[in-house]
Amino acid sequence: MTSIYDIQQLLKKFGTIIYTGDRVADLELMADELHELHEAKLIEATIYEAASFVLRQEMQKQKDKLH
């Protein structure tokens, strides 16, 4: 997991496509979906942690843009 695209492709494998038009909202929804997949033990902890890290980085970039 090195990009948002990788995360989108992972979520697509589980039938989840997220696009609201709001980048920050999309990232938050992706994080929620990843958490649910991890809790259900459908993805490994290492994948969950890597994807969460990428999402946190991107969320921070988006917040920095706003300020």
PyMOL Python script that loads the backbone (N, CA, C, O; Angstrom):
from pymol import cmd

cmd.read_pdbstr("""\
ATOM      1  N   MET A   1       0.846  -1.177   0.000  1.00  0.00           N
ATOM      2  CA  MET A   1       0.000   0.000   0.000  1.00  0.00           C
ATOM      3  C   MET A   1       0.890   1.238   0.000  1.00  0.00           C
ATOM      4  O   MET A   1       1.513   1.576   1.006  1.00  0.00           O
ATOM      5  N   THR A   2       0.933   1.891  -1.128  1.00  0.00           N
ATOM      6  CA  THR A   2       1.764   3.094  -1.184  1.00  0.00           C
ATOM      7  C   THR A   2       1.015   4.315  -1.692  1.00  0.00           C
ATOM      8  O   THR A   2       1.558   5.420  -1.692  1.00  0.00           O
ATOM      9  N   SER A   3      -0.242   4.125  -2.130  1.00  0.00           N
ATOM     10  CA  SER A   3      -0.977   5.272  -2.669  1.00  0.00           C
ATOM     11  C   SER A   3      -2.473   5.114  -2.406  1.00  0.00           C
ATOM     12  O   SER A   3      -2.962   4.038  -2.063  1.00  0.00           O
ATOM     13  N   ILE A   4      -3.168   6.218  -2.579  1.00  0.00           N
ATOM     14  CA  ILE A   4      -4.623   6.193  -2.446  1.00  0.00           C
ATOM     15  C   ILE A   4      -5.222   5.263  -3.500  1.00  0.00           C
ATOM     16  O   ILE A   4      -6.205   4.567  -3.244  1.00  0.00           O
ATOM     17  N   TYR A   5      -4.622   5.263  -4.676  1.00  0.00           N
ATOM     18  CA  TYR A   5      -5.094   4.372  -5.741  1.00  0.00           C
ATOM     19  C   TYR A   5      -5.042   2.906  -5.288  1.00  0.00           C
ATOM     20  O   TYR A   5      -5.974   2.144  -5.540  1.00  0.00           O
ATOM     21  N   ASP A   6      -3.952   2.517  -4.621  1.00  0.00           N
ATOM     22  CA  ASP A   6      -3.829   1.143  -4.106  1.00  0.00           C
ATOM     23  C   ASP A   6      -4.970   0.823  -3.146  1.00  0.00           C
ATOM     24  O   ASP A   6      -5.540  -0.268  -3.179  1.00  0.00           O
ATOM     25  N   ILE A   7      -5.292   1.787  -2.298  1.00  0.00           N
ATOM     26  CA  ILE A   7      -6.371   1.590  -1.321  1.00  0.00           C
ATOM     27  C   ILE A   7      -7.708   1.475  -2.040  1.00  0.00           C
ATOM     28  O   ILE A   7      -8.533   0.632  -1.690  1.00  0.00           O
ATOM     29  N   GLN A   8      -7.923   2.322  -3.045  1.00  0.00           N
ATOM     30  CA  GLN A   8      -9.163   2.242  -3.814  1.00  0.00           C
ATOM     31  C   GLN A   8      -9.304   0.877  -4.489  1.00  0.00           C
ATOM     32  O   GLN A   8     -10.399   0.316  -4.532  1.00  0.00           O
ATOM     33  N   GLN A   9      -8.219   0.351  -5.007  1.00  0.00           N
ATOM     34  CA  GLN A   9      -8.254  -0.954  -5.656  1.00  0.00           C
ATOM     35  C   GLN A   9      -8.547  -2.062  -4.645  1.00  0.00           C
ATOM     36  O   GLN A   9      -9.286  -2.998  -4.950  1.00  0.00           O
ATOM     37  N   LEU A  10      -7.980  -1.964  -3.458  1.00  0.00           N
ATOM     38  CA  LEU A  10      -8.260  -2.934  -2.398  1.00  0.00           C
ATOM     39  C   LEU A  10      -9.740  -2.902  -2.033  1.00  0.00           C
ATOM     40  O   LEU A  10     -10.385  -3.947  -1.943  1.00  0.00           O
ATOM     41  N   LEU A  11     -10.272  -1.709  -1.827  1.00  0.00           N
ATOM     42  CA  LEU A  11     -11.681  -1.588  -1.461  1.00  0.00           C
ATOM     43  C   LEU A  11     -12.587  -2.090  -2.582  1.00  0.00           C
ATOM     44  O   LEU A  11     -13.639  -2.675  -2.320  1.00  0.00           O
ATOM     45  N   LYS A  12     -12.184  -1.863  -3.819  1.00  0.00           N
ATOM     46  CA  LYS A  12     -12.976  -2.317  -4.958  1.00  0.00           C
ATOM     47  C   LYS A  12     -13.110  -3.840  -4.956  1.00  0.00           C
ATOM     48  O   LYS A  12     -14.140  -4.375  -5.364  1.00  0.00           O
ATOM     49  N   LYS A  13     -12.063  -4.541  -4.494  1.00  0.00           N
ATOM     50  CA  LYS A  13     -12.127  -6.003  -4.411  1.00  0.00           C
ATOM     51  C   LYS A  13     -13.248  -6.471  -3.488  1.00  0.00           C
ATOM     52  O   LYS A  13     -13.771  -7.575  -3.635  1.00  0.00           O
ATOM     53  N   PHE A  14     -13.608  -5.610  -2.533  1.00  0.00           N
ATOM     54  CA  PHE A  14     -14.674  -5.942  -1.593  1.00  0.00           C
ATOM     55  C   PHE A  14     -15.992  -5.276  -1.978  1.00  0.00           C
ATOM     56  O   PHE A  14     -16.942  -5.265  -1.195  1.00  0.00           O
ATOM     57  N   GLY A  15     -16.042  -4.719  -3.193  1.00  0.00           N
ATOM     58  CA  GLY A  15     -17.281  -4.130  -3.686  1.00  0.00           C
ATOM     59  C   GLY A  15     -17.550  -2.719  -3.206  1.00  0.00           C
ATOM     60  O   GLY A  15     -18.690  -2.258  -3.258  1.00  0.00           O
ATOM     61  N   THR A  16     -16.529  -2.027  -2.741  1.00  0.00           N
ATOM     62  CA  THR A  16     -16.705  -0.676  -2.226  1.00  0.00           C
ATOM     63  C   THR A  16     -16.023   0.334  -3.131  1.00  0.00           C
ATOM     64  O   THR A  16     -14.813   0.283  -3.349  1.00  0.00           O
ATOM     65  N   ILE A  17     -16.822   1.249  -3.651  1.00  0.00           N
ATOM     66  CA  ILE A  17     -16.292   2.355  -4.445  1.00  0.00           C
ATOM     67  C   ILE A  17     -16.745   3.633  -3.752  1.00  0.00           C
ATOM     68  O   ILE A  17     -17.936   3.841  -3.519  1.00  0.00           O
ATOM     69  N   ILE A  18     -15.779   4.482  -3.428  1.00  0.00           N
ATOM     70  CA  ILE A  18     -16.079   5.706  -2.694  1.00  0.00           C
ATOM     71  C   ILE A  18     -15.713   6.907  -3.551  1.00  0.00           C
ATOM     72  O   ILE A  18     -14.562   7.083  -3.951  1.00  0.00           O
ATOM     73  N   TYR A  19     -16.718   7.725  -3.820  1.00  0.00           N
ATOM     74  CA  TYR A  19     -16.476   9.010  -4.473  1.00  0.00           C
ATOM     75  C   TYR A  19     -17.634   9.928  -4.151  1.00  0.00           C
ATOM     76  O   TYR A  19     -18.753   9.727  -4.624  1.00  0.00           O
ATOM     77  N   THR A  20     -17.355  10.943  -3.338  1.00  0.00           N
ATOM     78  CA  THR A  20     -18.393  11.899  -2.968  1.00  0.00           C
ATOM     79  C   THR A  20     -18.152  13.251  -3.609  1.00  0.00           C
ATOM     80  O   THR A  20     -19.043  14.101  -3.615  1.00  0.00           O
ATOM     81  N   GLY A  21     -16.960  13.462  -4.150  1.00  0.00           N
ATOM     82  CA  GLY A  21     -16.608  14.754  -4.694  1.00  0.00           C
ATOM     83  C   GLY A  21     -15.848  15.605  -3.692  1.00  0.00           C
ATOM     84  O   GLY A  21     -15.294  16.646  -4.045  1.00  0.00           O
ATOM     85  N   ASP A  22     -15.823  15.161  -2.437  1.00  0.00           N
ATOM     86  CA  ASP A  22     -15.104  15.852  -1.369  1.00  0.00           C
ATOM     87  C   ASP A  22     -13.935  14.954  -0.963  1.00  0.00           C
ATOM     88  O   ASP A  22     -14.136  13.891  -0.376  1.00  0.00           O
ATOM     89  N   ARG A  23     -12.720  15.386  -1.279  1.00  0.00           N
ATOM     90  CA  ARG A  23     -11.532  14.549  -1.054  1.00  0.00           C
ATOM     91  C   ARG A  23     -11.391  14.120   0.401  1.00  0.00           C
ATOM     92  O   ARG A  23     -11.119  12.952   0.676  1.00  0.00           O
ATOM     93  N   VAL A  24     -11.569  15.040   1.325  1.00  0.00           N
ATOM     94  CA  VAL A  24     -11.408  14.709   2.746  1.00  0.00           C
ATOM     95  C   VAL A  24     -12.472  13.707   3.185  1.00  0.00           C
ATOM     96  O   VAL A  24     -12.175  12.759   3.911  1.00  0.00           O
ATOM     97  N   ALA A  25     -13.700  13.917   2.747  1.00  0.00           N
ATOM     98  CA  ALA A  25     -14.778  12.980   3.092  1.00  0.00           C
ATOM     99  C   ALA A  25     -14.489  11.600   2.505  1.00  0.00           C
ATOM    100  O   ALA A  25     -14.718  10.583   3.160  1.00  0.00           O
ATOM    101  N   ASP A  26     -13.991  11.566   1.281  1.00  0.00           N
ATOM    102  CA  ASP A  26     -13.631  10.289   0.661  1.00  0.00           C
ATOM    103  C   ASP A  26     -12.581   9.566   1.493  1.00  0.00           C
ATOM    104  O   ASP A  26     -12.696   8.364   1.731  1.00  0.00           O
ATOM    105  N   LEU A  27     -11.560  10.290   1.935  1.00  0.00           N
ATOM    106  CA  LEU A  27     -10.487   9.677   2.723  1.00  0.00           C
ATOM    107  C   LEU A  27     -11.021   9.134   4.048  1.00  0.00           C
ATOM    108  O   LEU A  27     -10.630   8.054   4.491  1.00  0.00           O
ATOM    109  N   GLU A  28     -11.921   9.900   4.676  1.00  0.00           N
ATOM    110  CA  GLU A  28     -12.507   9.445   5.940  1.00  0.00           C
ATOM    111  C   GLU A  28     -13.356   8.196   5.740  1.00  0.00           C
ATOM    112  O   GLU A  28     -13.314   7.275   6.556  1.00  0.00           O
ATOM    113  N   LEU A  29     -14.122   8.163   4.661  1.00  0.00           N
ATOM    114  CA  LEU A  29     -14.930   6.974   4.363  1.00  0.00           C
ATOM    115  C   LEU A  29     -14.049   5.764   4.078  1.00  0.00           C
ATOM    116  O   LEU A  29     -14.359   4.650   4.501  1.00  0.00           O
ATOM    117  N   MET A  30     -12.947   5.985   3.357  1.00  0.00           N
ATOM    118  CA  MET A  30     -12.010   4.885   3.086  1.00  0.00           C
ATOM    119  C   MET A  30     -11.439   4.345   4.395  1.00  0.00           C
ATOM    120  O   MET A  30     -11.317   3.134   4.575  1.00  0.00           O
ATOM    121  N   ALA A  31     -11.090   5.251   5.303  1.00  0.00           N
ATOM    122  CA  ALA A  31     -10.548   4.830   6.596  1.00  0.00           C
ATOM    123  C   ALA A  31     -11.583   3.999   7.360  1.00  0.00           C
ATOM    124  O   ALA A  31     -11.244   2.983   7.966  1.00  0.00           O
ATOM    125  N   ASP A  32     -12.834   4.432   7.328  1.00  0.00           N
ATOM    126  CA  ASP A  32     -13.902   3.686   7.999  1.00  0.00           C
ATOM    127  C   ASP A  32     -14.069   2.293   7.394  1.00  0.00           C
ATOM    128  O   ASP A  32     -14.196   1.305   8.117  1.00  0.00           O
ATOM    129  N   GLU A  33     -14.067   2.225   6.071  1.00  0.00           N
ATOM    130  CA  GLU A  33     -14.208   0.938   5.394  1.00  0.00           C
ATOM    131  C   GLU A  33     -13.043   0.005   5.722  1.00  0.00           C
ATOM    132  O   GLU A  33     -13.243  -1.182   5.980  1.00  0.00           O
ATOM    133  N   LEU A  34     -11.834   0.549   5.709  1.00  0.00           N
ATOM    134  CA  LEU A  34     -10.663  -0.264   6.050  1.00  0.00           C
ATOM    135  C   LEU A  34     -10.772  -0.804   7.471  1.00  0.00           C
ATOM    136  O   LEU A  34     -10.458  -1.964   7.737  1.00  0.00           O
ATOM    137  N   HIS A  35     -11.222   0.056   8.374  1.00  0.00           N
ATOM    138  CA  HIS A  35     -11.376  -0.365   9.768  1.00  0.00           C
ATOM    139  C   HIS A  35     -12.381  -1.524   9.868  1.00  0.00           C
ATOM    140  O   HIS A  35     -12.143  -2.507  10.570  1.00  0.00           O
ATOM    141  N   GLU A  36     -13.492  -1.391   9.163  1.00  0.00           N
ATOM    142  CA  GLU A  36     -14.502  -2.455   9.178  1.00  0.00           C
ATOM    143  C   GLU A  36     -13.953  -3.767   8.601  1.00  0.00           C
ATOM    144  O   GLU A  36     -14.213  -4.843   9.139  1.00  0.00           O
ATOM    145  N   LEU A  37     -13.193  -3.671   7.505  1.00  0.00           N
ATOM    146  CA  LEU A  37     -12.603  -4.873   6.914  1.00  0.00           C
ATOM    147  C   LEU A  37     -11.604  -5.520   7.869  1.00  0.00           C
ATOM    148  O   LEU A  37     -11.532  -6.745   7.972  1.00  0.00           O
ATOM    149  N   HIS A  38     -10.844  -4.694   8.559  1.00  0.00           N
ATOM    150  CA  HIS A  38      -9.866  -5.212   9.518  1.00  0.00           C
ATOM    151  C   HIS A  38     -10.576  -5.871  10.706  1.00  0.00           C
ATOM    152  O   HIS A  38     -10.188  -6.954  11.143  1.00  0.00           O
ATOM    153  N   GLU A  39     -11.601  -5.218  11.216  1.00  0.00           N
ATOM    154  CA  GLU A  39     -12.356  -5.772  12.350  1.00  0.00           C
ATOM    155  C   GLU A  39     -12.997  -7.111  11.979  1.00  0.00           C
ATOM    156  O   GLU A  39     -13.100  -8.016  12.807  1.00  0.00           O
ATOM    157  N   ALA A  40     -13.421  -7.219  10.731  1.00  0.00           N
ATOM    158  CA  ALA A  40     -14.051  -8.459  10.263  1.00  0.00           C
ATOM    159  C   ALA A  40     -13.006  -9.505   9.872  1.00  0.00           C
ATOM    160  O   ALA A  40     -13.349 -10.607   9.446  1.00  0.00           O
ATOM    161  N   LYS A  41     -11.735  -9.148  10.021  1.00  0.00           N
ATOM    162  CA  LYS A  41     -10.611 -10.029   9.708  1.00  0.00           C
ATOM    163  C   LYS A  41     -10.582 -10.437   8.229  1.00  0.00           C
ATOM    164  O   LYS A  41     -10.199 -11.555   7.882  1.00  0.00           O
ATOM    165  N   LEU A  42     -10.995  -9.504   7.376  1.00  0.00           N
ATOM    166  CA  LEU A  42     -10.962  -9.749   5.938  1.00  0.00           C
ATOM    167  C   LEU A  42      -9.666  -9.262   5.309  1.00  0.00           C
ATOM    168  O   LEU A  42      -9.320  -9.667   4.199  1.00  0.00           O
ATOM    169  N   ILE A  43      -8.944  -8.386   6.019  1.00  0.00           N
ATOM    170  CA  ILE A  43      -7.621  -7.954   5.566  1.00  0.00           C
ATOM    171  C   ILE A  43      -6.641  -8.120   6.718  1.00  0.00           C
ATOM    172  O   ILE A  43      -7.014  -8.043   7.889  1.00  0.00           O
ATOM    173  N   GLU A  44      -5.390  -8.347   6.365  1.00  0.00           N
ATOM    174  CA  GLU A  44      -4.356  -8.558   7.379  1.00  0.00           C
ATOM    175  C   GLU A  44      -3.997  -7.245   8.068  1.00  0.00           C
ATOM    176  O   GLU A  44      -4.200  -6.160   7.522  1.00  0.00           O
ATOM    177  N   ALA A  45      -3.465  -7.367   9.263  1.00  0.00           N
ATOM    178  CA  ALA A  45      -3.081  -6.196  10.048  1.00  0.00           C
ATOM    179  C   ALA A  45      -2.030  -5.351   9.328  1.00  0.00           C
ATOM    180  O   ALA A  45      -2.077  -4.122   9.386  1.00  0.00           O
ATOM    181  N   THR A  46      -1.087  -6.000   8.653  1.00  0.00           N
ATOM    182  CA  THR A  46      -0.031  -5.241   7.971  1.00  0.00           C
ATOM    183  C   THR A  46      -0.607  -4.391   6.838  1.00  0.00           C
ATOM    184  O   THR A  46      -0.171  -3.259   6.626  1.00  0.00           O
ATOM    185  N   ILE A  47      -1.573  -4.930   6.120  1.00  0.00           N
ATOM    186  CA  ILE A  47      -2.219  -4.170   5.046  1.00  0.00           C
ATOM    187  C   ILE A  47      -3.017  -3.025   5.642  1.00  0.00           C
ATOM    188  O   ILE A  47      -2.968  -1.903   5.138  1.00  0.00           O
ATOM    189  N   TYR A  48      -3.745  -3.298   6.701  1.00  0.00           N
ATOM    190  CA  TYR A  48      -4.540  -2.268   7.368  1.00  0.00           C
ATOM    191  C   TYR A  48      -3.652  -1.127   7.864  1.00  0.00           C
ATOM    192  O   TYR A  48      -3.972   0.045   7.667  1.00  0.00           O
ATOM    193  N   GLU A  49      -2.548  -1.471   8.501  1.00  0.00           N
ATOM    194  CA  GLU A  49      -1.649  -0.451   9.039  1.00  0.00           C
ATOM    195  C   GLU A  49      -1.023   0.385   7.928  1.00  0.00           C
ATOM    196  O   GLU A  49      -0.939   1.607   8.048  1.00  0.00           O
ATOM    197  N   ALA A  50      -0.587  -0.255   6.857  1.00  0.00           N
ATOM    198  CA  ALA A  50       0.025   0.470   5.743  1.00  0.00           C
ATOM    199  C   ALA A  50      -0.996   1.401   5.078  1.00  0.00           C
ATOM    200  O   ALA A  50      -0.690   2.555   4.778  1.00  0.00           O
ATOM    201  N   ALA A  51      -2.193   0.896   4.855  1.00  0.00           N
ATOM    202  CA  ALA A  51      -3.235   1.713   4.226  1.00  0.00           C
ATOM    203  C   ALA A  51      -3.633   2.875   5.131  1.00  0.00           C
ATOM    204  O   ALA A  51      -3.840   3.991   4.653  1.00  0.00           O
ATOM    205  N   SER A  52      -3.740   2.623   6.416  1.00  0.00           N
ATOM    206  CA  SER A  52      -4.083   3.682   7.368  1.00  0.00           C
ATOM    207  C   SER A  52      -3.022   4.775   7.377  1.00  0.00           C
ATOM    208  O   SER A  52      -3.344   5.960   7.463  1.00  0.00           O
ATOM    209  N   PHE A  53      -1.770   4.378   7.289  1.00  0.00           N
ATOM    210  CA  PHE A  53      -0.672   5.342   7.255  1.00  0.00           C
ATOM    211  C   PHE A  53      -0.782   6.233   6.015  1.00  0.00           C
ATOM    212  O   PHE A  53      -0.646   7.453   6.112  1.00  0.00           O
ATOM    213  N   VAL A  54      -1.026   5.630   4.864  1.00  0.00           N
ATOM    214  CA  VAL A  54      -1.165   6.391   3.617  1.00  0.00           C
ATOM    215  C   VAL A  54      -2.346   7.359   3.720  1.00  0.00           C
ATOM    216  O   VAL A  54      -2.244   8.512   3.302  1.00  0.00           O
ATOM    217  N   LEU A  55      -3.459   6.893   4.274  1.00  0.00           N
ATOM    218  CA  LEU A  55      -4.632   7.756   4.425  1.00  0.00           C
ATOM    219  C   LEU A  55      -4.353   8.919   5.372  1.00  0.00           C
ATOM    220  O   LEU A  55      -4.748  10.050   5.093  1.00  0.00           O
ATOM    221  N   ARG A  56      -3.679   8.656   6.482  1.00  0.00           N
ATOM    222  CA  ARG A  56      -3.350   9.735   7.423  1.00  0.00           C
ATOM    223  C   ARG A  56      -2.466  10.782   6.771  1.00  0.00           C
ATOM    224  O   ARG A  56      -2.661  11.980   6.972  1.00  0.00           O
ATOM    225  N   GLN A  57      -1.490  10.329   5.989  1.00  0.00           N
ATOM    226  CA  GLN A  57      -0.602  11.265   5.294  1.00  0.00           C
ATOM    227  C   GLN A  57      -1.394  12.140   4.328  1.00  0.00           C
ATOM    228  O   GLN A  57      -1.206  13.356   4.285  1.00  0.00           O
ATOM    229  N   GLU A  58      -2.272  11.521   3.561  1.00  0.00           N
ATOM    230  CA  GLU A  58      -3.056  12.268   2.577  1.00  0.00           C
ATOM    231  C   GLU A  58      -4.025  13.227   3.263  1.00  0.00           C
ATOM    232  O   GLU A  58      -4.225  14.346   2.791  1.00  0.00           O
ATOM    233  N   MET A  59      -4.629  12.798   4.373  1.00  0.00           N
ATOM    234  CA  MET A  59      -5.523  13.685   5.117  1.00  0.00           C
ATOM    235  C   MET A  59      -4.766  14.913   5.619  1.00  0.00           C
ATOM    236  O   MET A  59      -5.281  16.031   5.582  1.00  0.00           O
ATOM    237  N   GLN A  60      -3.543  14.692   6.086  1.00  0.00           N
ATOM    238  CA  GLN A  60      -2.733  15.809   6.569  1.00  0.00           C
ATOM    239  C   GLN A  60      -2.398  16.764   5.423  1.00  0.00           C
ATOM    240  O   GLN A  60      -2.430  17.982   5.599  1.00  0.00           O
ATOM    241  N   LYS A  61      -2.079  16.215   4.254  1.00  0.00           N
ATOM    242  CA  LYS A  61      -1.813  17.058   3.083  1.00  0.00           C
ATOM    243  C   LYS A  61      -3.025  17.916   2.744  1.00  0.00           C
ATOM    244  O   LYS A  61      -2.889  19.102   2.447  1.00  0.00           O
ATOM    245  N   GLN A  62      -4.197  17.320   2.789  1.00  0.00           N
ATOM    246  CA  GLN A  62      -5.411  18.056   2.463  1.00  0.00           C
ATOM    247  C   GLN A  62      -5.691  19.149   3.494  1.00  0.00           C
ATOM    248  O   GLN A  62      -6.113  20.249   3.139  1.00  0.00           O
ATOM    249  N   LYS A  63      -5.458  18.844   4.763  1.00  0.00           N
ATOM    250  CA  LYS A  63      -5.672  19.849   5.813  1.00  0.00           C
ATOM    251  C   LYS A  63      -4.661  20.996   5.672  1.00  0.00           C
ATOM    252  O   LYS A  63      -4.999  22.159   5.895  1.00  0.00           O
ATOM    253  N   ASP A  64      -3.434  20.661   5.305  1.00  0.00           N
ATOM    254  CA  ASP A  64      -2.411  21.688   5.113  1.00  0.00           C
ATOM    255  C   ASP A  64      -2.765  22.620   3.952  1.00  0.00           C
ATOM    256  O   ASP A  64      -2.466  23.813   3.994  1.00  0.00           O
ATOM    257  N   LYS A  65      -3.398  22.072   2.924  1.00  0.00           N
ATOM    258  CA  LYS A  65      -3.830  22.875   1.778  1.00  0.00           C
ATOM    259  C   LYS A  65      -4.850  23.919   2.181  1.00  0.00           C
ATOM    260  O   LYS A  65      -4.857  25.031   1.652  1.00  0.00           O
ATOM    261  N   LEU A  66      -5.714  23.560   3.120  1.00  0.00           N
ATOM    262  CA  LEU A  66      -6.780  24.460   3.539  1.00  0.00           C
ATOM    263  C   LEU A  66      -6.281  25.618   4.395  1.00  0.00           C
ATOM    264  O   LEU A  66      -6.957  26.638   4.527  1.00  0.00           O
ATOM    265  N   HIS A  67      -5.112  25.457   4.967  1.00  0.00           N
ATOM    266  CA  HIS A  67      -4.598  26.514   5.864  1.00  0.00           C
ATOM    267  C   HIS A  67      -3.527  27.295   5.236  1.00  0.00           C
ATOM    268  O   HIS A  67      -2.991  28.216   5.853  1.00  0.00           O
TER     269      HIS A  67
END
""", "prot")
cmd.dss("prot")
cmd.show_as("cartoon", "prot")
cmd.util.cbc("prot")
cmd.orient("prot")
